[in-house]
Amino acid sequence: MNLWPGVRLRVTEGWDEDGHHSEESLHYEGRAVDITTSDRDRNKYAMLARLAVEAGFDWVYYESKGHVHCSVKSEHSIAAKTGGCFPGRALVTMKDGSHRQIRDLRAGDLVLASEGSDGTGDLIYSEVLTFLDRRPITQKHFYVIRTEDGASVSLTAAHLLFIRVGNCSNRGEPKPGAVRTIFASDAQVGQCLLLGKLRKRFSQITHVGVREDQGLYAPLTAHGTVVVNDVLTSCYAAVNRQRLAHWAFAPLRLLYSWTGPDQVLKNGLHWYSQVLIGLGKLLLESELFHPLALEATER
């Protein structure tokens, strides 16, 4: 009121009555609004977005030149907070050298991964056992991370990435202790991301952004890693300890080693992941959890 006398808040869309959004959009739950100022002065929208954050919205996004999108989290959706996934159009490398969109993967496929679950070891082709999360029509905001070598990968906030401890000067094969995991939401420009095309190498992150994309897919491989868009990533999320996560999923991997890969791929969060979320809350220190995952376990 003091900064912009006479200017009022203008809501261009709240509840979507025309079906313009995806089926799981928060516009259908009364949890999202698109806003501008009443004078439609785009120079005010950056400040308007800051005011929306101060007002308590969980997600504020300068979605277009025409409006700012604001929403609050869906309280009933644990998967929305804990999932660690890739968009459906993300690319994995198959054993024949071709690339396939992650939405088209099937259990039993062999995809490029790392022999060591901690990011060390040779590049190998690892079997896809199942999907820890699989939601084809969901619209989600992903962190987009690009490197100086031109690699670009999109992941949800709680997914784990491998970065180098120290600078990027050593471009040789990563050794034990030289690699650690971070959440995608913690990636920063200047960090050294571990890539996995032909051979492993580090490349400096040059851009971190956010964009909306369709589909949530989290494949589980026998080795706990997968190369997506030429970036070596973990199969796990929510808890920032790769070896701990790999150990926790050992019973599930053992089950599929006995029965063969999951032949009935259901949509949604895998039951085993849901069990681990509850157990992790009881047994692990809260500092290990991604904030969204910790919040989900407290609901």
N, C-alpha and C positions, 0 to 999 in steps of 0.2 A: 504493500500500500504506500509506503514512503518512497520507494525507489521508482515505482511506476504508477503515479496517481491516476485513478480512473480506469486502470487496466484490470480486467477480471480473468479468472480461469475459464477456459473454454474446453469442454469435453466433446470431442468429435465422435467418439464411439465408446460405449461401455459394454453392455450385454449385446452380443451379436445376434440379431434377429434374421439376418439375410444369408447366413451360412458361408461367409467369406473366409473363415479360418479353418484350420485343421480340426478334426473331431475332438482332440484333447486340449484345444486351446482354452486358456483360462478366461477368455471372453465369454465362454458358455457357462462359467461358474460364478460370475459376478466378481472375479478377482483381477480383472484387468481393465485399464482405460487408456485411450489415446487422447492426448491433451495438447493444446496450444494456448497462446494468450488471446484475449478477445480482439486485439488489434492485428493479430496474425503477423506480427513482426518477427521474422526468423532470427534476427539478431538477439532476441530475448530468449530463444529456446535453450541455449546452453545453461543460462542461469535458472530457467524453469526446471531443467533436469536436476540441477543441484538442489533446488527447493523440494523436488519430489523425493529425493534421497533423504533430506532432513525431515520430511513429513512421515517417513517410515516405510516407504515402498521397498520391497525386497529386491526388485529388479527394475532398473530404469535404463532405457535404451533409446538413443536418438535414432529411431527406426527409419526415418525418411526426412526429406526436406520439409515435409508437410506437418509432421507431428512428433511428439515424444511418447513412447510407449512405456507404461508403468504397470507393474503387477505385484501381487503378493503371492507367496508360496501356497501350493495346494497342500493342506494339512494331511490329507488322507493318502498322499502318494509317497510312500517310503522309497520306491524305486526312483522317483524323480530326484531325490536327494542323494541317494547312495550309488546310483548306477555309474559305471565307468565305461563309456561306449564311444563308438565312431559313427558318423553318418553313413547312410546306406550306400552312398556313391564312393566312399573311401576305397582305395585300391590295395590289394594284396598281391604278392608275387607267387605264382604257382610253380610246381616242379618243372614244367616244360618251359619256363621262362616267360610265359605270358602273364598278363595282369587281369585280375577279375575284381569286379565290384564286390564289396564285402557282403552286400545283401544277397548275392548269388552263391555264397559259399554253402557247402553242405558238409555234414559230419563225415569224416573219412578223407576229406581233401587234404593234400599236403601243401603247406604254405611256408614261405621263407620265415625263419625265426633264428634264435640264438641257442646254441647248445647249452650254454650256461644260463640258468634262470635269473642270475644277477646281472646279466648284460655282458658277461665275459664269455670266452669260448668262441668256437668257429660258427659261422653261419651255416645252418642246416635247414632241411625241410622237415617240418614237424606236423604231425597229424592233428587235424581239428577234431576234438572230441565232442563238443557240444557248444551251445551259446549260454553264457552266464546272464545275458540280457538280450532280448530280441523283440523290438517293437517297430514294425515296418512303417506305420503311418504317423508316428509321433513326431511333432515339430519340437525342436530343442535348440537352445543356444549352445554353441560350441566355441571353445577357445581355438583360435587359428594361430599356429606357430610356424613361422617361416625362417629359413636359415640363409646364410650367405651363399651356399652352394645351390640354392634354388629349391630345396626340399620344402614341402608345406604339408602339415598334418592338422586335422581338426579332431578335437577330443572334448569330452565333457570335463567339467571342472575337477572331479575327484580321480580322474584316471592318472596312472603313473607313467612317467617318462624317465629315461636314463640321461644323466648329464655327467660331464667330467668334473672331477674334483681338481680345481686349479684352472689354468688357462688352456687355450686350444693349441698351444705350440706343439705338443706331442701328438702327432697324428697316426701313430702306430697302433697296433692291436692293444685294446684296453686291458690292463692287468687287474687282478683282484685288489680292491681297495681304491682303485682309480675312478670308479664309477659309483654314483649314488642315485637314488630315485627322488623325484619331486612330483607333486601334484601338478597337473596341467595349469591350474589357476595360479600357481606360484612361479611359472616360467617368466623369465625376464630377459630383455635384450642384453646381449653380451655373454650370456651363459653358453656353454658348449654342449650341444645336443648330439647324442650318439645316433649316427645314421647306419643303414645296413643295405647298401646297394653294391653288389659284387664283392665288396669287402667292407669291414667296419671302419668308420672314420668319424671324427668329430667336426662339427660345423657350427659356427657362432650364430646364435639367434639374432635376427635383425628386426623382427616384427612380431608382436603379440597383439591379437585383436579378438573380437567376438562377432559371430554371425549366426544367423538361424539357418538350420538345415533340417532335412527330413530323414527319419529313421534313426533307431538306436540299436547298435549291434556290438556285442562283446564276445568274440569267439574265445574259447578256451582250447589251447593247444597242449600237447603232451609235455612241452618244455616250459610253458608258462610265459612265453614271449611270442611276439609276432611283428613282422615288418609291415608297416602300413604307410603307403606313399613314400617309400624309401627311408622311413624313420623307424628305428628299432624301439618298440614300445612293450610295456608289460601287458599281460592279459588281465591284470588285477587293478583294483581301485579301492578307495575309501580309507585304507590303512597304509601309511607310508613306510612299509617294511616289505620289500619284495620277497626276501627269503622266508619271512614269516608267512606271508600270503601263500607262497608256493607250498610251504609245508602244510598250511591249513587246508589247502585243496587237494592234498595227496590222497585222501580216501576217495574223493570223487574221481580222480584220475585212475586210481587203482580199480575202482568199480568198472570204468569203461575199458580198462585193459582186459578185464575178464569177460565182459559182455559185448565188447566192440563199441564203436562210436554210437552216440545217441541217434537212432533212426527216426525218432518222433520229436521234431523240433517244435516246441510250444512257444507261443509269444508270451512276453512278460519276463519278470525277474525269476531266475532259476531258484527252485526251492532250497537248494543247498546254500546259495548265497544268502537267502533270507535267514536261515538258521545261523550262519556265521555272524551276521549282523548282531543278532541278539547275544550270542556267546561273547563276541568281541567287546560289547558294552560291559559285560560282567567281569571279564578277565584282563582287559588291556587298559593301559593308561590313556586318558582322553587326549593327550598330546599327540598320539599316533594317528588319530582319526582326522579326516578332512572335516572342517566345521559343519558342512551340510550333512555328512553322514552321522556325525555326533548328534546333531539336532534331530535327525530322523529317529534315532534310537531312543531319544528322550520323549517322543510323542506317544 
